[in-house]
Structures are given as structure tokens and as C-alpha cells.
Amino acid sequence: KLKIGAGDSVTRNLLKRTIIEYKKMHPGITIEISNLSSEELYNNLRYGKIDLIFINSTVIINENKYKCFKLIDIEDCFFTIPSIYEKIKNIKNIKSILSQSLIVQNDKYDTRTFLDSICLKNNIQLKPTIELDRHSLMVDLVKEGLGIGFATKQYIEPYLKSGELIELNVNFNIQKRHINCV
């Protein structure tokens, strides 16, 4: 039995294909997947409840007994639908973007924690209009025209390519992150 842990978005957007291929190559191995927050994943790894976790690079692993491998670079972005983008396309600074109607994940998720750190560095208090657990629901609500989202670009790439969503051009640096396997 292989026990894997990752956030829902990582599992759905980055690991799904790998899990499918692994299962085809090893049909006799049972796979158990836990979708939890990074903190919960790390604790489950420490207590032997999970064999392998996939977490964001912003999570600090303080124990030397684990090997940490960088898997993929990710970058985050602000995005919205074309009709909203046309109204705000000239807004590029962080303060102005964050004053718009924001739809973000709640603070137990790494992407939100990362956005909070950007706000802290810029002395801005984040005041989202909608906070939620699921990345997919955030995307759905943005697609319905309820505001601007903040997410990992790779997770929304199909919507960006199709033109359903548009990435906001910003004049500030959003640091790249990566997903680690521990």
C-alpha cells in the first residue's frame, strides 16, 4: 500500500496523470490519497500515517530525517474574466488590485498564505470578498463574474489558453514557488 498526501489542487492538477500511470504499471499496489493542508500532511508524515507528501516550497521541513525533492516550478497570478479585465486592465499595482472584489482560498491553504505574505511585505491588509476551501470553486466563481482570483497559474492554464480567464498584468514581482516531494 502506498499512502500519498497532497493538497486537492496539487493532486488534481499535477499528480493525477502520474498516479494513473503508476497504477497502470503497478496494478497490484493499493494507493491511498489524502487531501489535506500542508501542515496536516507534514504531521501525518511525521507520525507515519502517510509515506510520501507533495507540498509547496513555502512549507519549512525542520527535520533532517526527510529528503526533500523539488518537482516542479509554479507561479501564481491574479486572474478574472474578459469583461472585468477590460474595466480594470490598466490597474497594475498591488494596492489597486487588492482593493477589487477578491475571491481567494482561506488561510489554511498555501496559496493564500503566500498571498498574505505578499500583502504583509507591502503593508496591505487583505480584505477578500469571498474566502473558500476549494480552488475549483474559486475558479467557478471568478468565471461567473464575481471578482478577481489568485491562484497557481499552472492550475488555471486551460482557462487562460481558452480565453475564459485572463491573467492580470501586474507591475510588482510575484515570486515563483515550487512543489516538493518529501
C-alpha positions in Angstrom: 0.0 0.0 0.0 1.3 3.4 -1.0 0.0 6.3 1.1 0.3 9.7 -0.6 -0.6 13.1 0.7 -1.1 16.3 -1.2 -3.4 19.3 -1.4 -6.5 18.8 -3.5 -5.2 21.3 -6.2 -1.8 19.6 -6.4 -3.5 16.1 -6.7 -6.0 17.2 -9.4 -3.7 19.4 -11.4 -0.2 18.0 -11.1 -0.3 14.4 -9.8 -3.4 12.9 -11.4 -1.6 11.8 -14.6 1.4 10.4 -12.6 -0.9 8.4 -10.3 -2.8 7.0 -13.3 0.4 5.9 -15.0 1.8 4.4 -11.7 -1.3 2.4 -11.2 -1.2 1.0 -14.7 2.5 0.0 -14.2 1.8 -1.4 -10.7 -1.8 -2.7 -10.7 -1.3 -4.8 -7.5 -0.4 -1.9 -5.3 -3.2 -0.1 -3.5 -2.9 3.7 -3.4 -4.4 5.8 -0.7 -4.5 9.5 -1.3 -5.1 12.0 1.4 -6.0 15.6 0.5 -5.1 17.8 3.5 -3.5 21.1 4.3 0.3 21.2 4.2 0.5 21.3 8.0 -1.8 18.3 8.3 0.2 16.4 5.6 3.5 17.1 7.4 2.1 15.9 10.7 0.8 12.7 9.1 4.2 12.1 7.5 5.9 12.6 10.9 3.5 10.1 12.6 3.9 7.5 9.8 0.3 7.8 8.5 1.5 8.9 5.1 4.5 7.6 3.1 5.0 10.5 0.7 3.8 14.1 0.6 3.7 16.7 -2.1 3.8 20.2 -0.6 4.5 23.8 -1.5 8.1 25.1 -1.2 6.9 27.7 1.3 6.4 24.9 3.9 9.5 24.5 6.1 10.6 21.0 6.9 12.7 21.2 10.1 13.7 17.6 10.4 16.8 16.1 8.7 15.3 12.6 8.5 13.3 13.5 5.4 14.6 14.0 1.9 13.0 16.9 0.0 13.0 16.9 -3.8 11.9 19.8 -6.0 9.4 18.5 -8.5 8.0 21.5 -10.5 8.2 25.2 -10.5 4.9 27.0 -10.1 3.9 30.7 -10.3 0.9 32.4 -9.0 -1.2 35.1 -10.7 -4.3 37.3 -10.4 -7.0 36.5 -13.0 -10.5 37.3 -14.0 -13.0 37.1 -16.9 -12.6 39.2 -20.0 -15.4 41.6 -19.2 -13.9 42.5 -15.8 -10.4 42.6 -17.3 -11.5 45.2 -19.8 -12.7 47.5 -17.0 -9.5 47.1 -14.9 -6.7 46.3 -17.4 -4.9 49.5 -16.6 -4.7 48.7 -12.8 -1.3 47.2 -12.3 -0.2 48.0 -8.7 -0.8 45.7 -5.8 -2.8 48.1 -3.7 -5.3 48.8 -6.5 -5.6 45.1 -7.4 -6.2 44.1 -3.8 -8.9 46.8 -3.5 -11.0 45.0 -6.1 -13.5 42.2 -5.4 -11.2 39.3 -4.4 -12.1 35.7 -4.3 -9.4 33.6 -2.6 -8.8 30.4 -0.7 -9.0 30.6 3.1 -5.8 31.0 5.2 -5.2 27.3 5.8 -4.0 26.9 2.2 -0.5 27.7 0.9 -1.5 29.9 -2.0 -3.5 32.1 0.4 -0.6 32.1 2.9 1.7 33.2 0.1 -0.7 36.0 -0.9 -0.9 37.1 2.7 2.9 37.3 2.8 2.9 39.5 -0.3 0.4 41.8 1.4 2.5 41.9 4.6 5.6 42.9 2.6 3.6 45.7 1.1 1.9 46.8 4.3 -1.5 46.0 2.9 -4.3 44.3 4.7 -6.0 41.7 2.5 -9.8 42.0 2.6 -11.3 39.4 0.3 -15.0 39.5 -0.6 -15.2 35.7 -0.7 -13.0 33.1 1.0 -13.4 29.4 0.4 -11.8 26.0 0.7 -11.8 24.8 -2.8 -9.6 26.1 -5.6 -12.1 24.8 -8.2 -14.9 26.7 -6.6 -12.9 29.9 -6.6 -12.3 29.5 -10.4 -16.0 28.8 -10.9 -17.0 32.0 -9.0 -14.5 34.1 -10.9 -15.8 32.6 -14.2 -19.3 33.8 -13.1 -18.0 37.3 -12.9 -17.9 37.7 -9.1 -14.4 39.2 -9.0 -10.6 38.5 -9.3 -9.0 35.3 -8.2 -5.4 34.5 -7.1 -4.2 31.0 -7.9 -1.3 28.9 -9.2 -1.1 29.7 -12.9 -0.5 26.1 -13.9 -3.8 25.1 -12.3 -5.8 27.5 -14.4 -3.8 27.3 -17.6 -6.5 25.6 -19.7 -8.9 28.5 -18.9 -6.2 31.1 -19.7 -5.4 29.4 -23.1 -9.1 29.2 -24.0 -9.6 32.9 -23.1 -12.3 32.1 -20.5 -10.0 33.7 -18.0 -7.3 36.4 -18.4 -4.2 36.9 -16.3 -3.8 40.4 -14.9 -0.6 42.2 -15.8 0.9 43.5 -12.7 3.9 45.8 -12.0 5.1 44.0 -9.0 7.0 40.8 -8.5 5.2 37.6 -7.6 7.9 35.2 -6.6 7.9 31.8 -8.2 7.5 28.8 -5.9 7.8 25.0 -6.4 6.2 21.8 -5.3 8.4 19.5 -3.3 8.1 15.8 -2.7 9.1 14.8 0.8 
